[in-house]
Each structure stands twice: as C-alpha cells, then as structure tokens.
Amino acid sequence: VTVSVLYWVTSTDRSSNFMSATRVVFADKAAIAAELRCHLCKEPWWADAAKACPECEEIFCRSCIEDHLLKASGCPACSAALDVASMRAPPRQLRSMSERNVIVCCPFKRGCWQGPWGELAAHVKACTADPARITYAGDVDTDLHCEICMEPAREPVLAPCCEQLFCHVCILKVLQREGAE
C-alpha cells in the first residue's frame, strides 16, 4: 500500500488568513487515476479546490495553477491564454470520482477510520484520533509539529500561502504581535 499525505481543508472561509486542516492520507495513491491528479504537481486534486482549463479541460490544484499563472499567462497543458477567473470547476463526474478516493484519517498508525473522501467531513466531526489531541511527540509525524513552538500541533491550522502547520494559539499570538507593531 502506498501512502501519501494530504491536508484536507475543513474550512474554506476565504476571509481568513488560515484554514483549519485535518491531516489525512490516501489508502492507495497508486490506484488513483491520472484524470484525478493535478497536471502540474501530479497529486490527487480536491474537488472543491480544483480548476479546469476551459480550452483543454485539464485539471489543476487551485494553488498550483495560481502559482503557475504568476509566472506565465498560458495553460501549462495547451498554452491557451488563461486566468483563474476564466477557469471552471472540474466536470461533475470527475468530482464524484474524486470523492470516492479512499483515504485514512491520521494518525494512520492508529487506523481510526478509512473511507471515501466524500465522507470525511462527517468523520472529522466525531474523530477521537485528532492530531491536536495527541500529546506524545513520539507518536506524531514531524510534519504535524507547529513551526513556531516545534511541539505537536494543537488545534492545527494550515497557512495556505506557505503550507506550514501551526498551533492555533501560536499563530494567533504571532499575528497579534505583528498587528500591534
């Protein structure tokens, strides 16, 4: 079984600087079809955060295509003129297929849950193996540590700009300190 890490966004509040994230892994990443992977990073895309080129219909992670369009003005697949506003959501059938990808809730060593991506939201509400509740650093992968305090992340939040994980309290203190200066 191939395991790949993904941060599944549980809040898409665009007004917030940071999005709450729950860490999950794909049960068998190798089994995920090429059509369900970003053309740029080759990772599986999340249906609510993916964009398709209106010309060639190639699908990209939103963050990947936004980064690409900062450097180039064309679609990386077909070279057609492209901007994020002109892109659309992936076709419904592909979004449905994406939601059936099997994932495992972290910490996967404890194997608390495995199921289709589309059912994760319901699981997250009841999950007792939340990484924020793990207190022993030895039980936590290093990328689940806060980048500020270097301890296991409590109430983890993910910064979309740099994809770094922080404790909710740690990043709030930093943002408040920067706002006061």
N, CA, C and O atoms as a DFTB+ gen file, in Angstrom:
724 C
 N C O
     1  1       0.841      -1.189       0.000
     2  2       0.000       0.000       0.000
     3  2       0.878       1.240       0.000
     4  3       1.781       1.367       0.826
     5  1       0.614       2.153      -0.924
     6  2       1.336       3.413      -0.998
     7  2       0.571       4.454      -0.201
     8  3      -0.643       4.578      -0.358
     9  1       1.246       5.191       0.638
    10  2       0.592       6.202       1.456
    11  2       1.116       7.573       1.072
    12  3       2.325       7.776       0.962
    13  1       0.207       8.509       0.869
    14  2       0.578       9.872       0.509
    15  2      -0.142      10.845       1.416
    16  3      -1.320      10.653       1.715
    17  1       0.537      11.879       1.856
    18  2      -0.032      12.847       2.787
    19  2      -0.775      13.937       2.048
    20  3      -0.344      14.395       0.990
    21  1      -1.896      14.347       2.614
    22  2      -2.693      15.431       2.066
    23  2      -3.338      16.163       3.224
    24  3      -3.771      15.525       4.183
    25  1      -3.415      17.470       3.164
    26  2      -4.163      18.218       4.159
    27  2      -5.528      18.494       3.576
    28  3      -5.647      19.165       2.550
    29  1      -6.556      17.982       4.219
    30  2      -7.915      18.189       3.761
    31  2      -8.446      19.414       4.474
    32  3      -8.430      19.459       5.704
    33  1      -8.909      20.394       3.752
    34  2      -9.345      21.649       4.335
    35  2     -10.756      21.496       4.865
    36  3     -11.668      21.155       4.113
    37  1     -10.949      21.747       6.166
    38  2     -12.266      21.610       6.773
    39  2     -13.001      22.936       6.820
    40  3     -14.185      22.969       7.155
    41  1     -12.336      24.017       6.496
    42  2     -12.965      25.331       6.455
    43  2     -12.427      26.067       5.244
    44  3     -11.215      26.164       5.051
    45  1     -13.332      26.584       4.433
    46  2     -12.880      27.308       3.246
    47  2     -13.255      28.780       3.352
    48  3     -13.551      29.425       2.346
    49  1     -13.242      29.302       4.554
    50  2     -13.541      30.712       4.774
    51  2     -12.458      31.545       4.114
    52  3     -11.348      31.651       4.636
    53  1     -12.776      32.139       2.964
    54  2     -11.786      32.887       2.190
    55  2     -11.360      34.189       2.891
    56  3     -10.334      34.771       2.538
    57  1     -12.146      34.648       3.886
    58  2     -11.769      35.875       4.586
    59  2     -10.685      35.614       5.629
    60  3     -10.055      36.550       6.122
    61  1     -10.474      34.369       5.956
    62  2      -9.484      34.014       6.967
    63  2      -8.101      33.862       6.346
    64  3      -7.976      33.420       5.204
    65  1      -7.061      34.228       7.096
    66  2      -5.692      34.048       6.620
    67  2      -5.270      32.591       6.678
    68  3      -4.388      32.168       5.930
    69  1      -5.878      31.838       7.540
    70  2      -5.501      30.444       7.727
    71  2      -6.731      29.565       7.679
    72  3      -7.822      29.977       8.073
    73  1      -6.545      28.360       7.195
    74  2      -7.647      27.418       7.097
    75  2      -7.399      26.273       8.067
    76  3      -6.285      25.760       8.167
    77  1      -8.446      25.878       8.779
    78  2      -8.313      24.713       9.648
    79  2      -8.061      23.501       8.772
    80  3      -8.620      23.397       7.680
    81  1      -7.237      22.597       9.232
    82  2      -6.912      21.422       8.417
    83  2      -6.890      20.169       9.268
    84  3      -6.486      20.190      10.431
    85  1      -7.323      19.100       8.677
    86  2      -7.237      17.792       9.285
    87  2      -6.354      16.956       8.384
    88  3      -6.564      16.932       7.171
    89  1      -5.382      16.277       8.939
    90  2      -4.428      15.535       8.124
    91  2      -4.992      14.160       7.788
    92  3      -5.430      13.425       8.673
    93  1      -4.978      13.826       6.517
    94  2      -5.431      12.512       6.063
    95  2      -4.427      11.965       5.064
    96  3      -3.600      12.711       4.540
    97  1      -4.494      10.681       4.798
    98  2      -3.644      10.064       3.785
    99  2      -4.515       9.232       2.853
   100  3      -5.585       8.764       3.239
   101  1      -4.045       9.054       1.624
   102  2      -4.727       8.160       0.692
   103  2      -4.344       6.734       1.049
   104  3      -3.179       6.460       1.338
   105  1      -5.305       5.828       1.031
   106  2      -5.031       4.429       1.345
   107  2      -4.167       3.793       0.260
   108  3      -3.282       2.995       0.566
   109  1      -4.415       4.138      -1.008
   110  2      -3.636       3.578      -2.112
   111  2      -3.520       4.625      -3.212
   112  3      -4.295       4.624      -4.168
   113  1      -2.555       5.506      -3.069
   114  2      -2.382       6.604      -4.021
   115  2      -2.117       6.097      -5.432
   116  3      -2.544       6.727      -6.400
   117  1      -1.425       4.977      -5.569
   118  2      -1.094       4.438      -6.892
   119  2      -2.347       4.075      -7.681
   120  3      -2.316       4.056      -8.912
   121  1      -3.444       3.788      -6.994
   122  2      -4.683       3.396      -7.664
   123  2      -5.491       4.592      -8.166
   124  3      -6.496       4.406      -8.853
   125  1      -5.076       5.802      -7.841
   126  2      -5.831       6.991      -8.250
   127  2      -5.527       7.310      -9.706
   128  3      -4.368       7.452     -10.096
   129  1      -6.580       7.419     -10.501
   130  2      -6.457       7.650     -11.945
   131  2      -5.774       8.978     -12.253
   132  3      -5.871       9.930     -11.478
   133  1      -5.088       9.035     -13.383
   134  2      -4.387      10.251     -13.819
   135  2      -5.348      11.424     -13.970
   136  3      -4.961      12.567     -13.728
   137  1      -6.590      11.166     -14.364
   138  2      -7.588      12.232     -14.527
   139  2      -7.944      12.899     -13.212
   140  3      -8.497      13.998     -13.201
   141  1      -7.633      12.248     -12.114
   142  2      -7.950      12.782     -10.791
   143  2      -6.723      13.383     -10.118
   144  3      -6.696      13.576      -8.903
   145  1      -5.707      13.677     -10.932
   146  2      -4.461      14.261     -10.424
   147  2      -4.202      15.598     -11.111
   148  3      -4.539      15.786     -12.280
   149  1      -3.611      16.502     -10.382
   150  2      -3.235      17.809     -10.922
   151  2      -2.207      17.624     -12.041
   152  3      -1.265      16.842     -11.910
   153  1      -2.399      18.346     -13.130
   154  2      -1.477      18.275     -14.265
   155  2      -0.077      18.770     -13.878
   156  3       0.915      18.335     -14.462
   157  1       0.006      19.676     -12.898
   158  2       1.296      20.255     -12.513
   159  2       2.018      19.453     -11.436
   160  3       3.163      19.049     -11.638
   161  1       1.376      19.218     -10.305
   162  2       2.067      18.545      -9.191
   163  2       1.880      17.030      -9.193
   164  3       2.571      16.317      -8.465
   165  1       0.961      16.546      -9.997
   166  2       0.673      15.105     -10.134
   167  2       0.060      14.488      -8.879
   168  3      -0.033      13.265      -8.771
   169  1      -0.359      15.328      -7.930
   170  2      -1.032      14.849      -6.727
   171  2      -2.535      14.826      -6.978
   172  3      -3.023      15.568      -7.831
   173  1      -3.286      13.983      -6.249
   174  2      -4.739      13.987      -6.399
   175  2      -5.302      15.352      -6.020
   176  3      -4.909      15.938      -5.011
   177  1      -6.226      15.853      -6.838
   178  2      -6.824      17.149      -6.533
   179  2      -8.085      16.962      -5.709
   180  3      -8.760      15.936      -5.793
   181  1      -8.384      17.977      -4.913
   182  2      -9.593      18.001      -4.093
   183  2     -10.641      18.735      -4.897
   184  3     -10.392      19.851      -5.354
   185  1     -11.809      18.143      -5.081
   186  2     -12.843      18.664      -5.970
   187  2     -13.194      20.128      -5.709
   188  3     -13.389      20.888      -6.657
   189  1     -13.276      20.535      -4.448
   190  2     -13.664      21.908      -4.143
   191  2     -12.531      22.907      -4.319
   192  3     -12.761      24.114      -4.237
   193  1     -11.315      22.434      -4.560
   194  2     -10.171      23.338      -4.723
   195  2      -9.434      23.051      -6.026
   196  3      -8.223      23.251      -6.112
   197  1     -10.158      22.585      -7.038
   198  2      -9.545      22.287      -8.335
   199  2     -10.159      23.181      -9.404
   200  3     -11.312      23.599      -9.293
   201  1      -9.381      23.468     -10.434
   202  2      -9.834      24.311     -11.542
   203  2      -9.493      23.632     -12.855
   204  3      -8.451      22.988     -12.980
   205  1     -10.384      23.780     -13.843
   206  2     -10.173      23.184     -15.163
   207  2     -10.003      24.279     -16.206
   208  3     -10.693      25.298     -16.169
   209  1      -9.080      24.062     -17.136
   210  2      -8.876      24.971     -18.262
   211  2     -10.114      24.887     -19.161
   212  3     -10.544      23.783     -19.493
   213  1     -10.698      26.021     -19.564
   214  2     -11.881      25.971     -20.427
   215  2     -11.581      25.460     -21.838
   216  3     -12.493      25.014     -22.534
   217  1     -10.330      25.518     -22.267
   218  2      -9.963      25.061     -23.617
   219  2      -9.715      23.559     -23.668
   220  3     -10.375      22.850     -24.427
   221  1      -8.775      23.069     -22.874
   222  2      -8.390      21.649     -22.950
   223  2      -9.007      20.802     -21.840
   224  3      -8.911      19.575     -21.867
   225  1      -9.640      21.457     -20.862
   226  2     -10.290      20.803     -19.726
   227  2      -9.321      20.063     -18.802
   228  3      -9.740      19.223     -18.006
   229  1      -8.029      20.375     -18.907
   230  2      -7.047      19.795     -17.982
   231  2      -7.340      20.365     -16.596
   232  3      -7.740      21.522     -16.468
   233  1      -7.138      19.549     -15.558
   234  2      -7.485      19.953     -14.196
   235  2      -6.224      20.169     -13.367
   236  3      -5.253      19.418     -13.461
   237  1      -6.275      21.229     -12.548
   238  2      -5.147      21.633     -11.712
   239  2      -5.625      21.890     -10.290
   240  3      -6.781      22.255     -10.074
   241  1      -4.731      21.700      -9.317
   242  2      -4.992      22.183      -7.961
   243  2      -5.076      23.702      -8.083
   244  3      -4.332      24.304      -8.857
   245  1      -5.957      24.310      -7.341
   246  2      -6.086      25.766      -7.408
   247  2      -4.755      26.450      -7.095
   248  3      -4.355      27.373      -7.804
   249  1      -4.066      26.006      -6.041
   250  2      -2.803      26.652      -5.663
   251  2      -1.736      26.457      -6.739
   252  3      -0.942      27.363      -6.989
   253  1      -1.707      25.290      -7.376
   254  2      -0.712      25.041      -8.432
   255  2      -0.923      25.965      -9.624
   256  3       0.035      26.552     -10.128
   257  1      -2.165      26.100     -10.081
   258  2      -2.413      26.925     -11.262
   259  2      -2.235      28.406     -10.929
   260  3      -1.778      29.176     -11.773
   261  1      -2.591      28.810      -9.716
   262  2      -2.368      30.209      -9.332
   263  2      -0.876      30.526      -9.324
   264  3      -0.465      31.580      -9.811
   265  1      -0.063      29.628      -8.776
   266  2       1.394      29.821      -8.785
   267  2       1.929      29.865     -10.213
   268  3       2.766      30.708     -10.535
   269  1       1.453      28.966     -11.067
   270  2       1.901      28.925     -12.466
   271  2       1.558      30.230     -13.185
   272  3       2.378      30.768     -13.930
   273  1       0.343      30.736     -12.958
   274  2      -0.098      31.937     -13.670
   275  2       0.592      33.211     -13.181
   276  3       0.495      34.253     -13.831
   277  1       1.280      33.140     -12.055
   278  2       2.102      34.276     -11.622
   279  2       3.341      34.401     -12.503
   280  3       3.903      35.486     -12.652
   281  1       3.761      33.273     -13.086
   282  2       4.975      33.239     -13.909
   283  2       4.685      33.195     -15.401
   284  3       5.515      33.625     -16.203
   285  1       3.526      32.684     -15.785
   286  2       3.182      32.519     -17.200
   287  2       1.703      32.845     -17.398
   288  3       0.921      32.776     -16.450
   289  1       1.320      33.196     -18.610
   290  2      -0.072      33.579     -18.857
   291  2      -0.877      32.497     -19.562
   292  3      -2.073      32.666     -19.798
   293  1      -0.232      31.395     -19.897
   294  2      -0.936      30.356     -20.640
   295  2      -1.136      29.087     -19.852
   296  3      -0.488      28.853     -18.832
   297  1      -2.047      28.272     -20.343
   298  2      -2.303      26.963     -19.748
   299  2      -1.054      26.099     -19.914
   300  3      -0.510      26.023     -21.016
   301  1      -0.589      25.448     -18.852
   302  2       0.604      24.610     -18.976
   303  2       0.373      23.354     -19.820
   304  3       1.334      22.706     -20.236
   305  1      -0.878      23.007     -20.076
   306  2      -1.170      21.814     -20.871
   307  2      -1.345      22.129     -22.352
   308  3      -0.837      21.401     -23.205
   309  1      -2.077      23.234     -22.667
   310  2      -2.383      23.519     -24.076
   311  2      -1.885      24.878     -24.555
   312  3      -2.022      25.194     -25.737
   313  1      -1.318      25.681     -23.677
   314  2      -0.773      27.016     -23.972
   315  2      -1.821      28.070     -24.301
   316  3      -1.460      29.176     -24.701
   317  1      -3.102      27.766     -24.145
   318  2      -4.151      28.764     -24.385
   319  2      -4.043      29.869     -23.342
   320  3      -3.623      29.623     -22.211
   321  1      -4.426      31.096     -23.727
   322  2      -4.454      32.207     -22.773
   323  2      -5.377      31.807     -21.617
   324  3      -6.451      31.242     -21.827
   325  1      -4.937      32.111     -20.405
   326  2      -5.664      31.602     -19.244
   327  2      -5.505      32.533     -18.055
   328  3      -4.430      33.086     -17.826
   329  1      -6.584      32.701     -17.300
   330  2      -6.523      33.342     -15.987
   331  2      -7.481      32.581     -15.077
   332  3      -8.381      31.890     -15.554
   333  1      -7.289      32.708     -13.783
   334  2      -8.070      31.925     -12.826
   335  2      -9.560      32.208     -12.968
   336  3     -10.378      31.299     -12.830
   337  1      -9.921      33.467     -13.244
   338  2     -11.332      33.828     -13.368
   339  2     -12.024      33.089     -14.515
   340  3     -13.221      32.814     -14.435
   341  1     -11.293      32.766     -15.569
   342  2     -11.900      32.081     -16.718
   343  2     -11.983      30.566     -16.529
   344  3     -12.606      29.872     -17.332
   345  1     -11.366      30.062     -15.483
   346  2     -11.367      28.613     -15.247
   347  2     -12.663      28.193     -14.561
   348  3     -13.348      29.011     -13.947
   349  1     -12.982      26.930     -14.673
   350  2     -14.217      26.421     -14.078
   351  2     -13.915      25.195     -13.222
   352  3     -12.797      24.681     -13.206
   353  1     -14.930      24.753     -12.523
   354  2     -14.786      23.549     -11.696
   355  2     -14.650      22.329     -12.604
   356  3     -15.121      22.347     -13.741
   357  1     -14.013      21.278     -12.112
   358  2     -13.937      20.038     -12.894
   359  2     -15.346      19.504     -13.174
   360  3     -16.279      19.814     -12.433
   361  1     -15.508      18.712     -14.224
   362  2     -16.827      18.137     -14.516
   363  2     -17.372      17.337     -13.330
   364  3     -16.613      16.733     -12.572
   365  1     -18.685      17.345     -13.186
   366  2     -19.355      16.684     -12.064
   367  2     -18.940      15.221     -11.926
   368  3     -18.718      14.747     -10.812
   369  1     -18.834      14.503     -13.040
   370  2     -18.480      13.087     -12.973
   371  2     -17.092      12.884     -12.362
   372  3     -16.894      11.965     -11.567
   373  1     -16.139      13.731     -12.728
   374  2     -14.792      13.616     -12.158
   375  2     -14.776      14.024     -10.688
   376  3     -14.059      13.428      -9.884
   377  1     -15.572      15.047     -10.334
   378  2     -15.655      15.429      -8.915
   379  2     -16.199      14.262      -8.095
   380  3     -15.697      13.972      -7.009
   381  1     -17.226      13.595      -8.617
   382  2     -17.802      12.440      -7.910
   383  2     -16.783      11.317      -7.775
   384  3     -16.683      10.688      -6.721
   385  1     -16.027      11.063      -8.839
   386  2     -14.985      10.033      -8.772
   387  2     -13.935      10.401      -7.733
   388  3     -13.466       9.541      -6.988
   389  1     -13.568      11.677      -7.682
   390  2     -12.569      12.152      -6.728
   391  2     -13.025      11.904      -5.294
   392  3     -12.224      11.517      -4.442
   393  1     -14.296      12.124      -5.032
   394  2     -14.825      11.946      -3.684
   395  2     -14.874      10.484      -3.259
   396  3     -15.062      10.191      -2.078
   397  1     -14.707       9.563      -4.203
   398  2     -14.697       8.134      -3.867
   399  2     -13.288       7.606      -3.587
   400  3     -13.135       6.444      -3.210
   401  1     -12.258       8.437      -3.765
   402  2     -10.898       8.007      -3.418
   403  2     -10.870       7.631      -1.942
   404  3     -11.389       8.365      -1.102
   405  1     -10.269       6.497      -1.627
   406  2     -10.239       6.014      -0.242
   407  2      -9.089       6.682       0.501
   408  3      -7.943       6.680       0.051
   409  1      -9.430       7.249       1.646
   410  2      -8.444       7.912       2.491
   411  2      -8.473       7.300       3.884
   412  3      -9.412       6.594       4.252
   413  1      -7.432       7.582       4.642
   414  2      -7.296       7.099       6.013
   415  2      -7.071       8.318       6.890
   416  3      -6.221       9.154       6.584
   417  1      -7.822       8.426       7.972
   418  2      -7.644       9.557       8.880
   419  2      -6.363       9.365       9.675
   420  3      -6.076       8.257      10.130
   421  1      -5.590      10.429       9.849
   422  2      -4.378      10.369      10.662
   423  2      -4.738      10.530      12.117
   424  3      -5.761      11.150      12.411
   425  1      -3.982      10.024      13.023
   426  2      -2.739       9.327      12.783
   427  2      -3.008       7.910      12.286
   428  3      -3.649       7.114      12.972
   429  1      -2.511       7.600      11.082
   430  2      -2.832       6.320      10.464
   431  2      -2.245       5.132      11.207
   432  3      -2.674       3.999      10.988
   433  1      -1.266       5.366      12.089
   434  2      -0.724       4.260      12.886
   435  2      -1.816       3.658      13.760
   436  3      -1.796       2.468      14.074
   437  1      -2.762       4.494      14.144
   438  2      -3.854       4.033      14.998
   439  2      -5.045       3.562      14.170
   440  3      -5.930       2.883      14.691
   441  1      -5.076       3.915      12.895
   442  2      -6.105       3.435      11.981
   443  2      -7.526       3.687      12.436
   444  3      -8.346       2.768      12.417
   445  1      -7.840       4.902      12.842
   446  2      -9.163       5.157      13.397
   447  2     -10.272       5.087      12.355
   448  3     -11.403       4.739      12.695
   449  1      -9.981       5.410      11.083
   450  2     -11.041       5.426      10.070
   451  2     -10.450       5.321       8.682
   452  3      -9.364       5.837       8.417
   453  1     -11.167       4.652       7.797
   454  2     -10.813       4.579       6.386
   455  2     -12.113       4.608       5.604
   456  3     -13.054       3.887       5.936
   457  1     -12.173       5.435       4.567
   458  2     -13.389       5.511       3.774
   459  2     -13.250       6.481       2.625
   460  3     -12.173       7.035       2.404
   461  1     -14.347       6.698       1.878
   462  2     -14.298       7.605       0.736
   463  2     -14.103       9.052       1.187
   464  3     -14.621       9.475       2.221
   465  1     -13.345       9.794       0.390
   466  2     -13.055      11.188       0.674
   467  2     -14.330      11.985       0.931
   468  3     -14.352      12.858       1.799
   469  1     -15.377      11.692       0.191
   470  2     -16.635      12.417       0.332
   471  2     -17.294      12.260       1.688
   472  3     -18.162      13.056       2.045
   473  1     -16.898      11.243       2.455
   474  2     -17.477      11.019       3.783
   475  2     -16.593      11.546       4.910
   476  3     -16.909      11.365       6.086
   477  1     -15.491      12.195       4.554
   478  2     -14.553      12.654       5.576
   479  2     -15.149      13.707       6.496
   480  3     -14.897      13.681       7.701
   481  1     -15.932      14.632       5.956
   482  2     -16.481      15.711       6.786
   483  2     -17.265      15.145       7.966
   484  3     -17.142      15.641       9.086
   485  1     -18.070      14.113       7.724
   486  2     -18.836      13.501       8.806
   487  2     -17.907      12.844       9.824
   488  3     -18.150      12.918      11.028
   489  1     -16.846      12.202       9.342
   490  2     -15.901      11.555      10.257
   491  2     -15.158      12.578      11.116
   492  3     -14.972      12.368      12.315
   493  1     -14.736      13.679      10.506
   494  2     -13.939      14.688      11.215
   495  2     -14.674      15.194      12.451
   496  3     -14.054      15.436      13.486
   497  1     -15.991      15.355      12.350
   498  2     -16.776      15.863      13.479
   499  2     -16.716      14.938      14.691
   500  3     -16.798      15.397      15.831
   501  1     -16.572      13.633      14.447
   502  2     -16.587      12.662      15.541
   503  2     -15.228      12.035      15.830
   504  3     -15.122      11.192      16.721
   505  1     -14.198      12.422      15.105
   506  2     -12.894      11.769      15.214
   507  2     -12.292      11.942      16.606
   508  3     -12.191      13.056      17.119
   509  1     -11.896      10.822      17.207
   510  2     -11.240      10.867      18.518
   511  2      -9.731      10.751      18.386
   512  3      -9.013      10.863      19.380
   513  1      -9.241      10.529      17.172
   514  2      -7.797      10.410      16.939
   515  2      -7.255      11.694      16.335
   516  3      -6.279      11.668      15.584
   517  1      -7.880      12.809      16.658
   518  2      -7.473      14.112      16.142
   519  2      -6.014      14.378      16.489
   520  3      -5.629      14.249      17.651
   521  1      -5.178      14.754      15.489
   522  2      -3.770      15.036      15.784
   523  2      -3.584      16.076      16.884
   524  3      -2.569      16.053      17.581
   525  1      -4.538      16.983      17.055
   526  2      -4.414      18.009      18.086
   527  2      -4.519      17.411      19.484
   528  3      -4.097      18.035      20.458
   529  1      -5.077      16.208      19.591
   530  2      -5.245      15.578      20.896
   531  2      -4.083      14.669      21.263
   532  3      -4.037      14.151      22.379
   533  1      -3.155      14.467      20.358
   534  2      -2.012      13.600      20.636
   535  2      -0.988      14.402      21.427
   536  3      -0.605      15.496      21.012
   537  1      -0.543      13.875      22.555
   538  2       0.358      14.644      23.403
   539  2       1.795      14.155      23.368
   540  3       2.692      14.882      23.797
   541  1       2.048      12.948      22.872
   542  2       3.404      12.422      22.868
   543  2       4.065      12.655      21.523
   544  3       3.600      12.160      20.496
   545  1       5.153      13.411      21.537
   546  2       5.829      13.755      20.286
   547  2       6.259      12.523      19.514
   548  3       6.306      12.562      18.284
   549  1       6.574      11.438      20.189
   550  2       6.985      10.218      19.511
   551  2       5.889       9.595      18.667
   552  3       6.174       8.831      17.745
   553  1       4.645       9.912      18.970
   554  2       3.511       9.369      18.225
   555  2       3.121      10.243      17.041
   556  3       2.244       9.868      16.262
   557  1       3.748      11.383      16.895
   558  2       3.340      12.344      15.878
   559  2       4.423      12.471      14.825
   560  3       5.599      12.624      15.155
   561  1       4.033      12.409      13.550
   562  2       4.989      12.640      12.474
   563  2       5.555      14.048      12.617
   564  3       4.868      14.939      13.116
   565  1       6.792      14.261      12.187
   566  2       7.431      15.566      12.361
   567  2       6.683      16.676      11.650
   568  3       6.733      17.821      12.099
   569  1       5.983      16.382      10.547
   570  2       5.278      17.461       9.866
   571  2       3.966      17.823      10.542
   572  3       3.236      18.679      10.043
   573  1       3.645      17.187      11.675
   574  2       2.480      17.584      12.459
   575  2       2.885      18.455      13.637
   576  3       2.075      18.703      14.531
   577  1       4.121      18.917      13.648
   578  2       4.594      19.805      14.695
   579  2       4.417      21.248      14.244
   580  3       4.593      21.575      13.070
   581  1       4.068      22.100      15.195
   582  2       3.930      23.531      14.930
   583  2       5.287      24.102      14.534
   584  3       6.299      23.801      15.166
   585  1       5.307      24.911      13.507
   586  2       6.546      25.527      13.030
   587  2       7.030      26.649      13.952
   588  3       8.144      27.144      13.785
   589  1       6.210      27.051      14.915
   590  2       6.598      28.118      15.844
   591  2       7.154      27.529      17.140
   592  3       8.281      27.835      17.529
   593  1       6.363      26.683      17.808
   594  2       6.797      26.137      19.099
   595  2       7.505      24.788      18.969
   596  3       8.109      24.315      19.932
   597  1       7.440      24.169      17.799
   598  2       8.067      22.876      17.498
   599  2       7.498      21.729      18.334
   600  3       8.112      20.666      18.416
   601  1       6.343      21.928      18.950
   602  2       5.640      20.892      19.705
   603  2       4.561      20.295      18.801
   604  3       4.260      20.858      17.749
   605  1       3.969      19.147      19.204
   606  2       2.852      18.626      18.411
   607  2       1.769      19.702      18.285
   608  3       1.383      20.323      19.276
   609  1       1.290      19.914      17.073
   610  2       0.327      20.991      16.815
   611  2      -0.978      20.752      17.561
   612  3      -1.568      19.674      17.474
   613  1      -1.419      21.759      18.288
   614  2      -2.700      21.724      18.989
   615  2      -3.660      22.607      18.206
   616  3      -3.322      23.737      17.854
   617  1      -4.854      22.096      17.934
   618  2      -5.814      22.787      17.074
   619  2      -5.083      23.275      15.819
   620  3      -4.996      24.480      15.585
   621  1      -4.559      22.346      15.013
   622  2      -3.706      22.733      13.882
   623  2      -4.415      23.587      12.841
   624  3      -5.571      23.345      12.493
   625  1      -3.698      24.586      12.356
   626  2      -4.161      25.404      11.235
   627  2      -3.067      25.379      10.181
   628  3      -1.881      25.276      10.493
   629  1      -3.487      25.474       8.943
   630  2      -2.566      25.414       7.821
   631  2      -2.564      26.761       7.125
   632  3      -3.623      27.261       6.746
   633  1      -1.394      27.357       6.949
   634  2      -1.271      28.622       6.226
   635  2      -1.254      28.302       4.734
   636  3      -0.326      27.644       4.264
   637  1      -2.262      28.751       3.974
   638  2      -2.316      28.400       2.552
   639  2      -1.190      29.012       1.737
   640  3      -0.823      28.479       0.690
   641  1      -0.641      30.120       2.201
   642  2       0.415      30.796       1.437
   643  2       1.730      30.021       1.467
   644  3       2.470      30.022       0.483
   645  1       2.029      29.357       2.589
   646  2       3.305      28.641       2.701
   647  2       3.125      27.164       3.034
   648  3       4.099      26.414       3.099
   649  1       1.865      26.745       3.247
   650  2       1.526      25.365       3.575
   651  2       2.247      24.862       4.825
   652  3       2.602      23.687       4.912
   653  1       2.460      25.755       5.789
   654  2       3.069      25.380       7.061
   655  2       1.967      25.155       8.084
   656  3       0.922      25.804       8.037
   657  1       2.207      24.233       9.009
   658  2       1.253      23.897      10.049
   659  2       1.638      24.613      11.338
   660  3       2.810      24.646      11.711
   661  1       0.644      25.186      12.015
   662  2       0.871      25.905      13.266
   663  2      -0.200      25.524      14.278
   664  3      -1.296      25.106      13.906
   665  1       0.126      25.673      15.573
   666  2      -0.900      25.610      16.605
   667  2      -1.760      26.859      16.425
   668  3      -1.248      27.930      16.100
   669  1      -3.047      26.720      16.634
   670  2      -3.953      27.861      16.503
   671  2      -3.505      29.015      17.411
   672  3      -3.451      30.165      16.975
   673  1      -3.188      28.705      18.662
   674  2      -2.783      29.730      19.629
   675  2      -1.457      30.377      19.228
   676  3      -1.315      31.596      19.321
   677  1      -0.487      29.576      18.784
   678  2       0.831      30.119      18.402
   679  2       0.713      31.133      17.270
   680  3       1.285      32.221      17.348
   681  1      -0.021      30.785      16.224
   682  2      -0.100      31.695      15.078
   683  2      -0.916      32.937      15.419
   684  3      -0.630      34.022      14.914
   685  1      -1.932      32.788      16.273
   686  2      -2.694      33.963      16.691
   687  2      -1.808      34.943      17.452
   688  3      -1.900      36.154      17.246
   689  1      -0.947      34.423      18.336
   690  2      -0.025      35.292      19.079
   691  2       0.902      36.037      18.130
   692  3       1.131      37.235      18.297
   693  1       1.439      35.337      17.133
   694  2       2.336      35.975      16.162
   695  2       1.590      37.047      15.379
   696  3       2.104      38.151      15.199
   697  1       0.386      36.734      14.911
   698  2      -0.383      37.706      14.124
   699  2      -0.773      38.920      14.964
   700  3      -0.763      40.049      14.472
   701  1      -1.117      38.685      16.238
   702  2      -1.454      39.803      17.120
   703  2      -0.235      40.672      17.385
   704  3      -0.336      41.898      17.413
   705  1       0.924      40.035      17.580
   706  2       2.160      40.773      17.820
   707  2       2.509      41.612      16.589
   708  3       2.879      42.779      16.721
   709  1       2.393      41.027      15.394
   710  2       2.694      41.763      14.163
   711  2       1.702      42.895      13.941
   712  3       2.066      43.955      13.433
   713  1       0.440      42.667      14.326
   714  2      -0.575      43.703      14.173
   715  2      -0.362      44.867      15.121
   716  3      -0.739      45.996      14.807
   717  1       0.244      44.606      16.288
   718  2       0.496      45.649      17.284
   719  2       1.687      46.514      16.910
   720  3       1.822      47.632      17.407
   721  1       2.561      46.003      16.031
   722  2       3.782      46.747      15.674
   723  2       3.523      47.755      14.582
   724  3       4.440      48.463      14.165
